[in-house]
Amino acid sequence: MTAQGRHFLQIPGPSPVPDRVLRAMDMPVIDHRSAQFAELGKAVLEGCQKIFKTAGPVMIFPSSGTGAWEAAIVNTLSPGDKVLMVETGHFATLWQQMAARWGIEVDFIPGDWRHGVDPAAIEAKLAQDTKRAIKAVMVVHNETSTGVTSRVADVRAAIDRTGHPALLLVDTISSLGSVDYRHDEWKVDVTVAGSQKGFMLPPGLGFNAVSEKARAAAKTNKMPRSYWDWEEMLKPNAAGFFPYTPATNLLYGLREAIAMLLEEGLDQVFARHKRLAAATRAAVTHWGLEVLCLDPSEYSPVLTAVLMPPGHDADKFRKIVLDNYNMSLGSGLSKVAGKVFRIGHLGECNELTLMGALSGVEMGLAAAGVPHRAGGVDAAMASLEERPTTNSPGHLKVVKT
């Protein structure tokens, strides 16, 4: 039977693409060597600087976020280099595995997948490295598999306290455009991002924002590269062009997505995500289920990972929700497969979207026979009513009467 109504895509990315962005992408392909294209190229490159909060260059590759990971590695490190990484979840583990395949020696601090990066552990490792063998600290800002956001500013402070010269590389694939992030202020050397999360675009664009320190490292490192070479990208970027065929229509969408983020205001965007995340956690707590993230200071504004009660399979529950209510929830990955489901609340998501999603979850819990206390949706509504909203047209404030 064909499902009626719009599908609820409540995975933590790819996130729903707004109609406004879809319409912007619905354009004829143009000559990517033309003056018309140069205007588009300059607009998106300059716009990205505002989203990354940097005065330095941002490079846009036709790739997934994984490609942007690789670009960060091959431009800054050499085979045999030592780096420091932290096991915060599935995606931190994948980045570690990629580094190892490039011949990088990784000191991988183990984690329980319920906490973010411990700045004190980073500081201790760097303080012990008196020979300055560690060339980079590589962390995931928002771990999409667990719903945990690490404190990058605190990591930067920990590095600074040791006086260690290691580069700081940060994965913001699921956080940029949804969670407060400051490339320049936090002295990040390479910020990695993708198009399919906070940018509200289809997959297909990977981003690197880079510092002067990172560019200097790229001039002396020994890693082979061609497609991912920063300097080869930056040369034509200066005039709004790219060294090879760009994803033209995605760039049209990117220009519109940047406009939407800036029209709402980045601080308002971040506040909206926090508000929706708090309401989601209120529902989960009321249901009697457990949020995977254990530290309230690390709760993700982008998604909430929920532990299933013993004896209940998260994937069976997700299938019931999909079959009955036409809604996709995120699966548990690797170590937490079958144990966790993830509710995405990022990008084009507002109060009513979230309430629909949480209603589907609550109905799904009942349909799947998962023990829970009814009324989680009401708890989420109460949470939203307690938090004034400014993301409605005209910036009207909701006031309880």
Number of C-alpha atoms within 10 A of each C-alpha: 4 5 11 8 8 8 13 18 21 24 22 27 25 22 25 22 19 18 10 12 23 19 12 18 20 12 12 8 11 11 12 19 12 11 13 12 19 19 13 18 25 17 17 23 21 17 19 22 17 16 20 25 17 20 15 15 20 25 24 27 24 22 17 18 25 19 22 25 26 17 24 28 23 22 25 25 25 20 17 13 17 21 23 21 23 23 23 29 27 19 21 23 17 14 21 23 13 16 22 16 11 18 15 19 17 21 15 15 15 12 14 10 20 18 24 30 24 18 18 14 14 20 21 13 16 24 17 10 13 11 9 13 14 21 19 22 23 25 27 31 28 32 29 30 28 30 29 32 29 22 19 25 17 15 22 19 16 21 24 14 12 17 12 20 15 19 23 24 27 24 27 28 30 30 28 25 28 28 25 16 22 18 23 16 11 16 20 22 25 29 28 30 30 33 31 24 27 29 33 28 27 20 19 16 25 23 28 28 27 25 23 12 15 20 16 12 17 21 12 12 15 15 15 12 12 10 13 19 15 25 14 14 19 18 13 14 20 14 13 23 24 21 12 13 11 17 16 20 16 22 24 22 27 27 23 23 27 21 15 18 21 17 11 15 13 19 14 17 24 20 20 26 23 21 21 27 24 20 28 30 23 20 27 26 18 19 20 14 18 17 22 23 22 15 13 10 13 18 26 27 27 30 33 30 29 23 22 21 16 8 8 17 18 25 19 12 23 24 17 19 22 20 14 14 20 18 22 21 24 23 21 21 17 11 13 18 14 19 21 27 27 26 25 29 31 34 28 15 17 17 19 10 14 24 19 13 24 22 17 22 25 22 17 22 20 15 13 17 11 20 14 17 16 16 14 24 25 17 20 25 19 14 18 20 14 13 17 14 19 16 17 12 8 7 10 11 13 14 10 7 3
